[in-house]
Amino acid sequence: MDHQQNRLTDQDIANDLLCGLKELALGYHMASTEAANQGVWNTFVNSHDEIMKQQRELWETMYSKGWYQVKGAHDVQIQHQGFGGGVSPTQRM
């Protein structure tokens, strides 16, 4: 935020929108797991997919402007935090 003028910047607004889209996607995902029938499930899944597309487009715009920094992870971080609970593929076999 531009503290001298107490105004939101485009980056502030984009960050807020990105957070909101992430929350919406999570909500639609959770709702789809509780859907009582196929029609309701389809509605939730379609809404989720549309929100995910919008989130990705916004993320790409933010990244191209330098507003979203992606930090590289060391192999150890990936192993401990990634899918599989820190177990390497060879350990699962």
C-alpha distances in whole Angstrom, upper triangle without the diagonal:
4,6,9,9,7,6,5,6,9,8,6,9,12,11,12,15,16,16,18,20,21,22,24,26,27,28,30,31,32,34,36,38,39,40,43,45,44,43,40,39,39,37,34,35,34,31,30,31,29,26,26,27,23,22,23,23,19,19,21,19,16,18,20,16,16,13,15,17,21,23,26,28,32,35,35,32,33,36,35,32,33,35,39,38,38,42,42,44,47,47,47,50
4,6,6,6,5,6,7,10,10,9,12,14,14,15,18,19,20,21,23,25,25,27,29,30,31,33,35,36,37,39,41,42,43,47,48,47,46,43,43,42,40,38,38,37,34,33,34,32,29,29,29,26,25,26,25,21,22,23,21,18,20,21,17,17,15,18,20,23,25,29,31,34,37,38,35,36,39,38,35,36,39,42,41,41,45,45,47,50,50,50,54
4,5,5,7,9,10,14,14,12,15,17,17,17,20,21,21,23,26,26,27,29,31,32,33,35,37,37,39,41,43,44,45,48,50,49,48,45,44,44,42,40,40,40,36,35,36,34,31,32,32,29,27,29,28,24,24,26,24,21,23,24,21,20,18,20,22,25,27,30,32,35,39,39,36,37,40,39,36,38,40,43,42,42,46,47,49,52,52,52,55
4,6,8,11,12,16,16,15,17,20,20,20,23,25,25,26,29,30,30,32,34,35,36,38,40,41,42,44,46,47,48,51,53,52,51,48,48,47,45,43,43,43,39,38,39,37,34,35,35,32,30,32,30,27,27,29,26,23,26,26,23,22,20,23,25,28,30,33,35,38,42,42,39,40,44,42,40,41,44,47,46,46,49,50,52,55,55,55,58
4,5,9,10,14,15,14,15,18,19,19,21,23,24,25,27,29,29,31,33,34,35,37,39,40,41,43,45,46,47,50,51,51,49,46,46,46,43,41,42,41,37,37,38,35,32,33,34,30,29,31,29,26,26,28,25,23,25,26,22,23,20,23,25,29,31,34,37,40,43,43,40,41,45,43,40,42,44,47,46,47,50,51,53,56,56,56,59
4,7,9,13,14,12,13,17,17,16,19,21,21,22,24,26,26,28,30,31,32,34,36,36,37,40,42,42,43,46,48,48,46,43,43,43,40,38,39,38,35,34,35,33,30,31,31,28,27,29,28,24,25,27,24,22,24,25,22,22,19,22,24,28,29,33,35,38,41,42,38,39,42,41,38,39,41,45,44,44,48,49,51,54,53,53,57
4,6,10,11,9,10,14,14,14,16,19,19,20,22,24,24,26,28,29,30,32,34,35,36,38,40,41,41,45,46,45,43,41,41,40,37,35,36,35,32,32,33,30,27,28,28,25,24,26,25,21,22,24,21,19,22,23,19,20,17,20,23,26,28,32,34,37,40,41,37,38,41,40,37,38,40,44,43,43,47,48,49,53,52,52,55
4,7,8,6,7,10,11,10,12,15,15,16,18,20,21,22,24,26,27,28,30,31,32,34,36,37,38,41,43,42,40,38,37,37,34,32,33,32,29,28,29,27,24,25,25,21,20,22,21,17,18,20,18,15,19,20,17,17,14,17,20,23,25,29,31,34,37,38,34,35,38,37,34,35,37,40,39,40,43,44,46,49,49,49,52
4,5,5,6,9,10,11,12,14,16,17,18,20,22,23,24,26,27,29,30,32,33,35,37,38,39,42,43,42,41,38,38,37,34,32,33,32,29,28,28,26,23,24,24,20,19,20,19,15,16,18,15,13,16,16,13,14,11,14,17,21,23,27,29,33,36,36,33,33,37,36,33,34,36,39,39,39,42,43,44,48,48,48,51
4,5,5,6,9,10,10,12,14,15,16,18,20,21,22,24,26,27,28,30,31,33,35,36,37,40,41,40,38,36,35,34,32,30,30,29,26,25,25,23,20,21,20,17,16,17,15,12,13,15,11,10,13,14,11,12,10,13,16,19,22,26,28,32,34,36,32,32,36,35,32,32,34,38,38,38,41,41,43,46,46,46,49
4,5,5,6,9,10,10,12,14,15,16,18,20,21,23,24,26,27,29,30,31,33,35,36,39,40,39,38,35,34,34,31,29,29,28,25,24,24,22,20,20,19,16,15,16,15,11,11,13,10,8,11,12,9,10,6,9,12,16,18,22,25,28,31,32,29,29,32,32,29,29,31,34,34,35,38,38,39,43,43,43,46
4,5,5,6,9,10,11,12,14,16,17,19,20,22,23,25,26,27,29,31,32,34,35,38,39,39,37,34,34,33,31,29,29,28,25,24,25,23,20,20,20,17,15,17,17,13,13,16,13,11,14,15,13,13,9,11,14,17,20,23,26,29,32,32,29,29,33,32,29,29,31,35,34,35,38,39,40,43,43,43,46
4,5,5,6,9,10,11,12,14,15,16,18,20,21,22,24,26,27,28,31,32,32,36,37,36,34,32,31,31,28,26,27,26,22,22,22,20,17,18,18,15,14,16,15,11,12,15,13,11,14,16,14,14,11,13,16,19,22,25,27,31,33,34,31,31,34,33,30,30,31,35,35,36,39,40,41,44,44,44,47
4,5,5,6,9,10,10,12,14,15,16,18,20,21,22,24,25,27,29,31,31,35,35,34,33,30,29,29,26,24,24,23,21,19,20,18,15,15,15,12,10,12,11,7,9,11,9,7,11,13,11,12,9,10,14,16,19,22,25,28,31,32,28,28,31,31,27,27,29,32,32,33,36,37,38,41,41,41,44
4,5,5,6,9,10,11,13,14,15,17,19,20,21,23,24,26,28,29,30,34,35,34,33,30,29,29,27,24,24,24,21,19,20,19,15,15,16,13,11,13,13,9,9,12,11,8,11,14,12,12,8,9,12,14,17,20,22,26,28,29,25,25,29,28,24,25,26,30,29,30,33,34,35,39,39,38,41
4,5,5,6,9,10,11,12,14,16,17,19,20,21,23,24,26,28,29,32,33,33,31,28,28,28,25,23,23,23,20,18,20,18,15,15,17,14,11,14,14,11,12,15,14,12,15,17,16,16,12,12,16,17,20,23,25,29,31,31,27,27,30,29,26,26,27,31,31,32,35,36,37,41,40,40,43
4,5,5,6,9,10,10,12,14,15,16,18,20,21,22,25,26,26,30,31,30,28,26,25,25,22,20,20,20,17,16,17,15,11,12,13,10,9,12,12,8,10,13,12,11,14,16,15,16,13,13,16,18,21,24,26,29,31,32,28,28,31,30,26,26,27,31,31,32,35,36,37,40,40,39,42
4,5,5,6,9,10,11,12,14,15,17,19,20,21,23,25,26,29,30,29,28,26,24,24,22,19,19,19,16,14,15,14,10,10,12,9,6,9,10,7,7,11,11,9,12,15,14,15,11,10,14,15,18,21,22,26,27,28,25,24,27,26,23,22,24,27,27,29,31,32,33,37,37,36,39
4,5,5,6,9,10,11,12,14,15,17,18,20,22,23,24,28,29,29,28,25,24,24,22,19,19,20,17,15,16,15,12,12,14,12,9,12,13,11,10,14,14,13,15,18,17,17,14,12,15,16,18,21,22,26,27,28,24,23,26,25,22,22,23,26,26,27,30,31,33,36,36,35,38
4,5,5,6,9,10,11,12,14,15,16,18,20,21,22,26,27,27,25,22,22,22,19,17,18,18,14,13,15,14,10,11,14,11,9,13,14,11,12,16,16,15,17,20,20,20,16,15,18,19,22,25,25,29,31,31,27,26,29,28,24,24,25,28,28,30,33,34,35,38,38,37,40
4,5,5,6,9,10,11,12,14,15,16,19,20,21,24,25,24,23,20,19,19,17,14,15,14,11,10,11,10,6,8,10,8,6,10,11,9,10,14,14,14,16,19,19,19,16,15,18,18,21,24,25,28,29,30,27,25,28,27,24,23,23,26,27,29,31,32,33,36,36,35,38
4,5,5,6,9,10,11,12,14,15,17,19,20,24,25,24,24,21,19,19,18,15,15,15,13,10,12,12,8,8,11,10,7,10,12,11,11,14,16,14,16,19,20,19,17,15,17,17,19,21,22,25,26,27,23,22,25,24,20,19,20,23,23,25,28,29,29,33,33,31,34
4,5,5,6,9,10,11,12,14,16,17,18,22,23,23,23,19,18,19,17,14,15,16,13,11,13,13,10,11,14,13,10,14,16,14,14,18,19,18,19,23,23,23,20,18,20,20,22,24,24,28,29,29,25,24,26,25,21,21,21,24,24,26,29,31,31,35,34,33,36
4,5,5,6,8,10,10,12,14,16,16,20,21,20,19,16,16,16,14,11,12,12,9,8,11,10,7,9,12,11,10,13,15,14,15,18,19,19,21,23,24,24,21,20,22,22,24,27,27,30,31,31,28,26,29,28,24,23,23,26,26,29,31,32,33,36,36,34,37
4,5,5,6,9,10,11,13,15,15,19,20,19,18,16,14,14,13,10,10,11,8,5,8,9,6,6,10,10,9,11,14,14,14,17,19,18,20,22,24,24,21,19,21,21,23,25,25,28,29,29,26,24,26,25,22,20,20,23,24,26,28,29,29,33,33,31,34
4,6,5,6,9,10,11,13,14,18,20,19,19,16,14,16,15,11,11,13,11,8,11,12,10,10,14,14,12,14,17,17,16,19,21,21,22,25,26,25,23,20,22,21,23,25,24,27,28,28,24,23,25,23,20,19,18,21,21,24,26,28,28,32,31,29,32
4,5,5,6,9,10,11,12,16,17,18,17,14,13,14,13,9,11,13,10,8,12,13,11,12,15,15,14,17,19,19,19,22,23,23,24,27,28,28,25,23,25,25,27,28,28,31,31,31,28,26,28,27,23,22,21,24,24,27,29,31,31,35,34,32,35
4,5,5,6,9,10,10,14,15,15,14,11,10,11,9,5,7,9,7,5,9,10,9,10,13,14,13,16,18,18,19,22,23,23,25,28,29,29,26,24,27,26,28,29,29,32,32,32,29,27,29,28,25,23,22,24,25,28,30,31,31,35,34,32,35
4,5,5,7,9,10,14,15,15,15,12,10,11,11,7,7,10,9,6,9,12,11,11,14,15,14,16,19,19,19,22,24,24,25,28,29,29,27,24,26,25,26,28,27,30,29,30,27,25,26,25,22,20,19,21,22,25,26,28,28,31,31,28,31
4,5,5,7,9,13,15,15,16,13,11,13,13,9,10,13,12,10,13,15,14,14,18,18,17,19,22,22,22,25,27,27,28,31,32,31,29,26,28,27,28,29,28,31,31,31,27,26,27,26,22,21,19,21,22,25,27,29,29,32,31,29,31
4,5,5,6,10,12,12,13,9,8,11,10,7,9,12,11,10,13,15,14,15,18,19,18,21,23,23,24,27,28,28,29,32,33,34,31,29,31,30,31,33,32,35,34,34,31,29,30,29,26,25,23,25,26,29,30,32,32,35,35,32,34
4,5,5,9,10,10,10,8,5,8,8,5,6,10,10,9,11,14,14,14,17,19,18,20,23,24,24,26,28,29,30,32,34,34,32,29,31,30,32,32,32,34,34,34,31,29,30,29,26,24,22,24,25,28,29,31,30,34,33,30,33
4,6,9,11,11,13,10,8,11,12,9,10,13,13,12,14,17,17,17,20,21,21,22,25,26,26,28,31,31,31,34,36,36,33,31,32,30,32,32,31,34,33,33,30,28,28,27,25,23,20,22,23,26,27,29,28,32,31,28,30
4,6,9,11,12,9,8,12,12,10,11,15,15,14,17,19,19,19,22,24,23,25,28,28,28,31,33,33,34,37,38,38,36,33,35,33,35,36,35,37,36,36,33,31,32,30,28,26,24,25,26,29,30,32,32,35,34,31,33
4,6,7,9,6,5,9,9,8,10,13,13,13,16,18,18,19,22,23,23,25,28,28,29,31,33,33,35,37,39,39,36,34,36,35,37,37,37,39,38,38,36,33,34,33,30,29,26,28,29,32,33,35,34,37,36,33,35
4,7,9,7,7,11,12,11,13,16,16,17,19,21,22,23,25,27,27,29,31,32,33,35,37,37,38,41,42,43,40,38,40,39,40,41,40,43,42,42,39,37,37,36,33,32,29,30,31,35,36,37,36,40,39,35,37
4,6,6,6,9,10,11,12,14,16,17,18,20,21,23,25,26,27,29,31,32,33,35,37,37,38,41,42,43,41,39,41,39,41,42,41,44,42,43,40,38,38,38,35,33,30,31,33,36,37,38,37,40,40,36,38
4,6,5,6,9,10,10,12,14,15,16,18,20,21,22,24,25,27,29,30,31,33,35,36,37,39,41,41,39,37,39,38,40,40,40,42,41,42,39,37,37,37,34,32,29,31,32,36,36,37,36,39,39,35,37
4,5,5,6,9,10,11,12,14,15,17,18,20,21,23,24,26,27,29,30,32,33,35,36,38,40,41,39,37,39,38,40,41,41,43,43,43,41,38,39,39,36,34,31,33,35,38,38,39,38,41,41,38,40
4,5,5,6,9,10,11,12,14,16,17,18,20,21,22,24,26,27,28,30,32,33,34,36,38,39,36,35,37,36,38,39,39,42,41,41,39,36,37,37,34,32,29,31,33,36,37,38,37,40,40,37,39
4,5,5,6,8,10,10,12,14,15,16,18,20,21,22,24,26,27,28,30,31,32,35,36,37,35,33,35,33,35,36,36,38,38,38,35,33,34,34,30,28,26,28,29,33,33,35,33,37,37,33,35
4,6,5,6,8,10,10,12,14,15,17,18,20,21,23,24,25,27,29,30,31,33,35,36,34,32,34,33,35,36,36,39,38,39,36,34,35,35,32,29,27,29,31,34,34,35,34,37,38,35,36
4,6,5,6,8,10,11,12,14,16,17,18,20,21,23,24,26,27,29,30,32,33,35,32,31,33,32,35,36,36,39,39,40,37,34,36,36,32,30,28,30,32,35,36,37,36,40,40,37,39
4,6,5,6,9,10,11,12,14,15,16,18,20,21,22,24,26,27,28,30,32,32,30,28,31,30,32,33,33,36,36,36,33,31,33,32,29,27,25,27,29,32,33,34,33,37,37,34,36
4,5,5,6,9,10,10,12,14,15,16,18,20,21,22,24,25,26,29,30,31,29,27,29,28,30,31,31,34,33,34,32,29,30,30,27,25,23,25,27,30,31,32,31,34,34,32,33
4,5,5,6,9,10,11,13,14,15,17,19,20,21,23,24,26,27,29,30,29,27,29,28,31,32,32,35,35,36,33,31,33,33,29,27,25,28,30,32,33,34,33,37,37,34,36
4,5,5,6,9,10,11,12,14,16,17,18,20,21,23,24,26,27,29,26,25,27,27,30,31,32,35,35,36,33,30,32,32,29,27,26,28,30,32,34,35,34,38,38,35,38
4,5,5,6,9,10,10,12,14,15,16,18,20,21,22,24,26,27,24,22,25,24,26,28,28,31,31,32,29,27,29,28,25,23,22,25,26,29,30,31,30,34,34,32,34
4,5,5,6,9,10,11,12,14,15,17,19,20,21,23,25,26,24,22,24,23,26,27,27,31,30,32,29,26,28,29,25,23,22,25,27,29,30,30,30,33,34,32,34
4,5,5,6,9,10,11,13,14,16,17,19,20,21,23,25,23,21,24,24,27,28,29,32,33,34,31,29,31,31,28,26,25,28,30,32,33,34,33,37,37,35,37
4,5,5,6,9,10,11,12,14,15,16,18,20,21,22,20,19,22,21,24,26,27,30,31,32,29,27,29,29,26,24,23,27,28,30,32,32,32,36,36,34,37
4,5,5,6,9,10,10,12,14,15,16,18,20,21,19,17,19,19,21,23,24,27,27,29,26,24,26,26,23,21,20,24,25,27,29,29,29,32,33,31,34
4,5,5,6,9,10,11,12,14,15,17,19,20,19,17,20,19,22,24,25,28,29,31,28,25,28,29,25,23,23,26,28,29,31,31,30,34,35,33,35
4,5,5,6,9,10,11,12,14,15,17,18,17,16,19,19,22,24,26,29,30,32,29,27,30,30,26,25,25,28,30,31,33,33,33,37,38,36,38
4,6,5,6,9,10,10,12,14,15,16,14,13,16,16,19,21,22,26,27,29,25,24,27,27,23,22,22,26,27,28,30,31,31,34,35,33,36
4,5,5,6,9,10,10,12,14,15,14,12,15,14,18,19,21,24,25,27,24,22,25,26,22,21,21,25,26,27,29,29,29,33,33,32,35
4,5,5,6,9,10,11,13,14,14,13,16,16,19,21,23,27,28,30,27,25,29,29,26,24,25,28,30,31,33,32,32,36,37,36,38
4,5,5,6,9,10,11,12,11,10,14,15,18,21,23,27,28,30,27,25,29,29,25,24,25,29,30,31,33,33,33,37,38,37,39
4,5,5,6,9,10,10,9,7,10,11,15,17,19,23,24,26,23,22,25,26,22,21,22,26,27,28,30,30,30,34,35,34,36
4,5,5,6,9,10,10,9,11,12,15,17,20,23,25,27,24,23,26,27,24,23,24,28,29,29,31,31,31,34,35,35,37
4,5,5,6,9,9,9,12,13,17,20,22,26,28,30,27,26,29,30,27,26,27,31,32,32,35,34,34,38,39,38,41
4,5,5,6,5,6,9,11,15,18,20,24,26,28,25,24,28,28,25,24,26,30,30,31,33,33,34,37,38,38,40
4,5,5,6,5,7,8,12,14,18,21,23,25,23,22,25,26,23,22,24,28,29,29,31,30,31,35,36,35,38
4,6,8,8,10,11,15,17,20,24,26,28,26,25,28,29,27,26,28,31,32,32,34,33,34,37,38,38,40
4,5,8,10,13,16,18,22,25,28,30,27,27,30,31,28,28,30,33,34,34,36,36,37,40,41,41,43
4,6,7,10,13,15,19,22,25,27,24,24,28,28,26,25,28,31,32,31,34,33,34,38,38,39,41
4,6,10,13,16,19,22,25,27,24,24,27,27,25,25,27,31,31,30,33,33,35,38,38,38,41
4,7,10,13,16,19,22,23,20,20,24,24,21,21,23,27,27,27,30,30,31,34,35,35,37
4,6,10,13,16,19,20,18,18,21,22,19,19,22,26,25,25,28,27,29,32,33,33,36
4,7,9,13,15,17,14,14,18,18,16,16,19,22,22,21,24,24,25,28,29,29,32
4,6,10,13,14,12,12,16,16,14,15,18,21,21,19,22,22,24,27,27,28,31
4,7,10,12,10,10,13,14,13,13,17,19,19,18,20,19,21,24,24,25,28
4,6,8,6,6,10,11,10,11,14,16,16,14,17,16,18,21,21,22,25
4,5,5,6,9,10,11,11,15,16,16,13,15,15,17,19,19,21,24
4,5,5,6,9,10,10,13,14,14,11,12,11,14,15,16,18,20
4,5,5,6,8,10,13,13,12,9,11,11,14,15,15,17,20
4,5,5,6,8,11,13,11,9,12,12,15,17,17,18,21
4,6,5,5,8,10,10,8,10,10,13,15,15,16,19
4,6,6,8,8,8,5,7,7,10,12,12,13,16
4,6,9,9,6,4,8,9,13,15,13,14,18
4,7,8,7,6,10,11,14,17,16,16,19
4,6,6,6,9,10,12,15,14,14,17
4,6,7,8,10,10,14,13,12,15
4,6,6,7,8,11,10,9,12
4,6,9,11,13,11,11,14
4,6,9,12,10,10,14
4,7,8,6,7,10
4,5,5,7,9
4,5,5,7
4,5,6
4,6
4
